[in-house]
């Protein structure tokens, strides 16, 4: 059995491993109950995968190791989809219940098990630029109601010394 993906940002390093846990996902057509219907805008290109992760909405647990969160009985959800060459990139993440969570989306462009700060992208519900520092939970916080909520996020990629910036696409 493979271990869950762990996106721990130390600086801006995100480590990835393969997932053996249920995805807590549904197709957009079957996205029901407390869930997020996420449309990803501003992709640099249409290669690789999109990974959405839902965390508890507190600074301590946000971006903590997935396995540790699951072992502690804390909320953690992950959805991974390949990027279609033609269809709009959309994901459905089903939350355990209505409430406030922290959401991060990763554009894993090369499909490797390690985040490439120079190649991969990051999106958060907050529309402002991530910059060069570790994202704060306030940038990722989102409310999930009892019915699916549609949300659009804009992908950000490293842009030299300026840090992560919104894509112009």
C-alpha positions as YAML, in Angstrom:
chain: A
units: angstrom
residues:
- id: 1
  name: UNK
  ca: [0.00, 0.00, 0.00]
- id: 2
  name: UNK
  ca: [1.35, 3.42, -0.91]
- id: 3
  name: UNK
  ca: [1.48, 6.33, 1.54]
- id: 4
  name: UNK
  ca: [-0.70, 9.44, 1.16]
- id: 5
  name: UNK
  ca: [0.67, 12.55, -0.51]
- id: 6
  name: UNK
  ca: [2.18, 14.99, 1.94]
- id: 7
  name: UNK
  ca: [2.36, 18.65, 0.94]
- id: 8
  name: UNK
  ca: [4.43, 20.21, 3.66]
- id: 9
  name: UNK
  ca: [5.59, 23.66, 2.69]
- id: 10
  name: UNK
  ca: [8.94, 24.38, 4.26]
- id: 11
  name: UNK
  ca: [9.73, 27.64, 2.58]
- id: 12
  name: UNK
  ca: [7.96, 26.73, -0.65]
- id: 13
  name: UNK
  ca: [8.96, 23.04, -0.84]
- id: 14
  name: UNK
  ca: [6.06, 20.61, -1.17]
- id: 15
  name: UNK
  ca: [6.82, 16.91, -0.96]
- id: 16
  name: UNK
  ca: [4.55, 14.55, -2.84]
- id: 17
  name: UNK
  ca: [4.09, 10.77, -2.57]
- id: 18
  name: UNK
  ca: [1.44, 8.50, -4.07]
- id: 19
  name: UNK
  ca: [-1.96, 8.20, -2.41]
- id: 20
  name: UNK
  ca: [-3.47, 5.02, -1.06]
- id: 21
  name: UNK
  ca: [-6.42, 6.71, 0.69]
- id: 22
  name: UNK
  ca: [-9.87, 7.36, -0.77]
- id: 23
  name: UNK
  ca: [-9.99, 10.56, -2.80]
- id: 24
  name: UNK
  ca: [-13.30, 11.91, -1.38]
- id: 25
  name: UNK
  ca: [-14.09, 13.07, -4.88]
- id: 26
  name: UNK
  ca: [-16.95, 12.85, -7.26]
- id: 27
  name: UNK
  ca: [-17.38, 13.85, -10.84]
- id: 28
  name: UNK
  ca: [-18.68, 17.38, -11.22]
- id: 29
  name: UNK
  ca: [-22.05, 15.97, -12.34]
- id: 30
  name: UNK
  ca: [-22.27, 13.95, -9.09]
- id: 31
  name: UNK
  ca: [-20.88, 16.63, -6.77]
- id: 32
  name: UNK
  ca: [-23.43, 16.58, -3.92]
- id: 33
  name: UNK
  ca: [-23.70, 17.47, -0.25]
- id: 34
  name: UNK
  ca: [-21.06, 19.58, 1.45]
- id: 35
  name: UNK
  ca: [-18.58, 19.98, -1.40]
- id: 36
  name: UNK
  ca: [-16.54, 22.38, -3.47]
- id: 37
  name: UNK
  ca: [-16.85, 22.50, -7.26]
- id: 38
  name: UNK
  ca: [-13.50, 24.02, -8.16]
- id: 39
  name: UNK
  ca: [-12.73, 25.58, -11.54]
- id: 40
  name: UNK
  ca: [-9.03, 26.19, -12.08]
- id: 41
  name: UNK
  ca: [-8.08, 29.20, -14.21]
- id: 42
  name: UNK
  ca: [-4.71, 30.43, -15.47]
- id: 43
  name: UNK
  ca: [-2.96, 27.12, -16.12]
- id: 44
  name: UNK
  ca: [0.50, 27.62, -17.61]
- id: 45
  name: UNK
  ca: [-0.14, 24.64, -19.89]
- id: 46
  name: UNK
  ca: [-2.31, 21.53, -20.09]
- id: 47
  name: UNK
  ca: [0.15, 18.90, -18.93]
- id: 48
  name: UNK
  ca: [0.31, 16.92, -15.71]
- id: 49
  name: UNK
  ca: [-2.21, 16.67, -12.91]
- id: 50
  name: UNK
  ca: [-4.25, 18.87, -10.60]
- id: 51
  name: UNK
  ca: [-4.24, 18.04, -6.90]
- id: 52
  name: UNK
  ca: [-6.76, 19.64, -4.53]
- id: 53
  name: UNK
  ca: [-6.32, 19.28, -0.78]
- id: 54
  name: UNK
  ca: [-8.70, 20.23, 2.01]
- id: 55
  name: UNK
  ca: [-7.28, 20.84, 5.51]
- id: 56
  name: UNK
  ca: [-8.56, 22.05, 8.87]
- id: 57
  name: UNK
  ca: [-8.73, 25.86, 8.85]
- id: 58
  name: UNK
  ca: [-5.99, 26.55, 11.37]
- id: 59
  name: UNK
  ca: [-2.31, 27.46, 10.96]
- id: 60
  name: UNK
  ca: [-1.09, 24.38, 12.85]
- id: 61
  name: UNK
  ca: [-2.83, 21.81, 10.63]
- id: 62
  name: UNK
  ca: [-2.75, 23.67, 7.29]
- id: 63
  name: UNK
  ca: [-0.22, 21.88, 5.02]
- id: 64
  name: UNK
  ca: [0.62, 19.38, 7.76]
- id: 65
  name: UNK
  ca: [1.51, 15.83, 6.80]
- id: 66
  name: UNK
  ca: [-1.53, 14.01, 5.42]
- id: 67
  name: UNK
  ca: [-0.78, 10.78, 7.25]
- id: 68
  name: UNK
  ca: [-0.44, 12.61, 10.59]
- id: 69
  name: UNK
  ca: [-3.74, 14.42, 10.06]
- id: 70
  name: UNK
  ca: [-5.58, 11.19, 9.21]
- id: 71
  name: UNK
  ca: [-4.03, 9.34, 12.18]
- id: 72
  name: UNK
  ca: [-5.16, 12.19, 14.47]
- id: 73
  name: UNK
  ca: [-8.72, 12.00, 13.11]
- id: 74
  name: UNK
  ca: [-8.47, 15.47, 11.60]
- id: 75
  name: UNK
  ca: [-9.98, 16.53, 8.30]
- id: 76
  name: UNK
  ca: [-7.92, 15.83, 5.22]
- id: 77
  name: UNK
  ca: [-9.22, 15.31, 1.69]
- id: 78
  name: UNK
  ca: [-7.28, 14.94, -1.55]
- id: 79
  name: UNK
  ca: [-8.47, 14.80, -5.14]
- id: 80
  name: UNK
  ca: [-6.11, 14.22, -8.07]
- id: 81
  name: UNK
  ca: [-7.16, 14.48, -11.70]
- id: 82
  name: UNK
  ca: [-5.27, 14.46, -14.98]
- id: 83
  name: UNK
  ca: [-5.54, 17.71, -16.92]
- id: 84
  name: UNK
  ca: [-7.62, 17.34, -20.07]
- id: 85
  name: UNK
  ca: [-6.16, 18.85, -23.24]
- id: 86
  name: UNK
  ca: [-9.56, 20.40, -24.05]
- id: 87
  name: UNK
  ca: [-12.04, 20.38, -21.13]
- id: 88
  name: UNK
  ca: [-12.03, 23.14, -18.50]
- id: 89
  name: UNK
  ca: [-10.09, 21.94, -15.44]
- id: 90
  name: UNK
  ca: [-12.68, 21.25, -12.73]
- id: 91
  name: UNK
  ca: [-12.57, 19.19, -9.54]
- id: 92
  name: UNK
  ca: [-15.08, 18.19, -6.89]
- id: 93
  name: UNK
  ca: [-13.86, 17.89, -3.30]
- id: 94
  name: UNK
  ca: [-16.37, 16.45, -0.86]
- id: 95
  name: UNK
  ca: [-16.03, 17.81, 2.69]
- id: 96
  name: UNK
  ca: [-16.90, 15.68, 5.74]
- id: 97
  name: UNK
  ca: [-19.50, 18.28, 6.84]
- id: 98
  name: UNK
  ca: [-20.44, 21.90, 6.34]
- id: 99
  name: UNK
  ca: [-17.85, 24.21, 7.87]
- id: 100
  name: UNK
  ca: [-14.72, 26.26, 7.30]
- id: 101
  name: UNK
  ca: [-11.67, 24.57, 5.77]
- id: 102
  name: UNK
  ca: [-8.37, 25.45, 4.12]
- id: 103
  name: UNK
  ca: [-7.99, 24.61, 0.41]
- id: 104
  name: UNK
  ca: [-4.89, 24.42, -1.78]
- id: 105
  name: UNK
  ca: [-4.64, 23.38, -5.43]
- id: 106
  name: UNK
  ca: [-1.35, 22.18, -6.96]
- id: 107
  name: UNK
  ca: [-0.58, 21.98, -10.71]
- id: 108
  name: UNK
  ca: [1.84, 19.06, -10.77]
- id: 109
  name: UNK
  ca: [3.22, 19.60, -14.27]
- id: 110
  name: UNK
  ca: [5.73, 16.74, -14.47]
- id: 111
  name: UNK
  ca: [3.85, 14.07, -12.50]
- id: 112
  name: UNK
  ca: [6.83, 13.40, -10.23]
- id: 113
  name: UNK
  ca: [6.41, 12.78, -6.51]
- id: 114
  name: UNK
  ca: [8.10, 16.02, -5.54]
- id: 115
  name: UNK
  ca: [6.93, 19.60, -5.97]
- id: 116
  name: UNK
  ca: [9.11, 21.58, -8.37]
- id: 117
  name: UNK
  ca: [9.17, 25.17, -7.18]
- id: 118
  name: UNK
  ca: [10.42, 26.31, -10.60]
- id: 119
  name: UNK
  ca: [7.82, 24.39, -12.64]
- id: 120
  name: UNK
  ca: [4.67, 23.59, -10.65]
- id: 121
  name: UNK
  ca: [1.85, 25.96, -9.75]
- id: 122
  name: UNK
  ca: [-0.22, 26.72, -6.65]
- id: 123
  name: UNK
  ca: [-3.71, 28.19, -6.24]
- id: 124
  name: UNK
  ca: [-5.59, 29.34, -3.15]
- id: 125
  name: UNK
  ca: [-9.13, 30.68, -2.77]
- id: 126
  name: UNK
  ca: [-7.79, 34.17, -1.94]
- id: 127
  name: UNK
  ca: [-7.17, 36.14, -5.15]
- id: 128
  name: UNK
  ca: [-3.96, 37.86, -4.07]
- id: 129
  name: UNK
  ca: [-0.45, 36.75, -4.94]
- id: 130
  name: UNK
  ca: [1.26, 34.18, -2.72]
- id: 131
  name: UNK
  ca: [4.65, 35.86, -3.13]
- id: 132
  name: UNK
  ca: [7.73, 34.07, -1.80]
- id: 133
  name: UNK
  ca: [6.56, 32.97, 1.63]
- id: 134
  name: UNK
  ca: [4.67, 29.94, 2.86]
- id: 135
  name: UNK
  ca: [0.94, 30.53, 2.28]
- id: 136
  name: UNK
  ca: [-1.02, 31.55, 5.36]
- id: 137
  name: UNK
  ca: [-4.18, 29.71, 6.32]
- id: 138
  name: UNK
  ca: [-6.16, 32.98, 5.81]
- id: 139
  name: UNK
  ca: [-5.28, 32.82, 2.08]
- id: 140
  name: UNK
  ca: [-6.65, 29.28, 1.89]
- id: 141
  name: UNK
  ca: [-9.75, 29.52, 4.10]
- id: 142
  name: UNK
  ca: [-13.09, 28.75, 2.49]
- id: 143
  name: UNK
  ca: [-16.58, 28.00, 3.80]
- id: 144
  name: UNK
  ca: [-18.35, 24.84, 2.62]
- id: 145
  name: UNK
  ca: [-22.12, 24.73, 3.06]
- id: 146
  name: UNK
  ca: [-24.53, 21.78, 2.99]
- id: 147
  name: UNK
  ca: [-24.75, 21.95, -0.81]
- id: 148
  name: UNK
  ca: [-21.92, 22.19, -3.36]
- id: 149
  name: UNK
  ca: [-20.27, 25.59, -3.61]
- id: 150
  name: UNK
  ca: [-18.74, 26.72, -6.90]
- id: 151
  name: UNK
  ca: [-15.39, 28.45, -6.60]
- id: 152
  name: UNK
  ca: [-12.86, 29.62, -9.18]
- id: 153
  name: UNK
  ca: [-9.16, 29.74, -8.33]
- id: 154
  name: UNK
  ca: [-6.31, 31.23, -10.37]
- id: 155
  name: UNK
  ca: [-3.08, 29.28, -10.63]
- id: 156
  name: UNK
  ca: [0.18, 31.00, -9.61]
- id: 157
  name: UNK
  ca: [3.69, 30.09, -10.78]
- id: 158
  name: UNK
  ca: [7.14, 31.18, -9.64]
- id: 159
  name: UNK
  ca: [8.17, 34.39, -11.39]
- id: 160
  name: UNK
  ca: [11.81, 35.03, -10.56]
- id: 161
  name: UNK
  ca: [12.62, 36.91, -7.37]
- id: 162
  name: UNK
  ca: [9.05, 38.23, -7.18]
- id: 163
  name: UNK
  ca: [7.86, 34.86, -5.94]
- id: 164
  name: UNK
  ca: [4.64, 33.17, -7.00]
- id: 165
  name: UNK
  ca: [2.49, 35.34, -9.26]
- id: 166
  name: UNK
  ca: [-0.87, 34.89, -10.95]
- id: 167
  name: UNK
  ca: [-0.73, 33.44, -14.43]
- id: 168
  name: UNK
  ca: [-1.74, 35.77, -17.26]
- id: 169
  name: UNK
  ca: [-3.46, 32.96, -19.17]
...
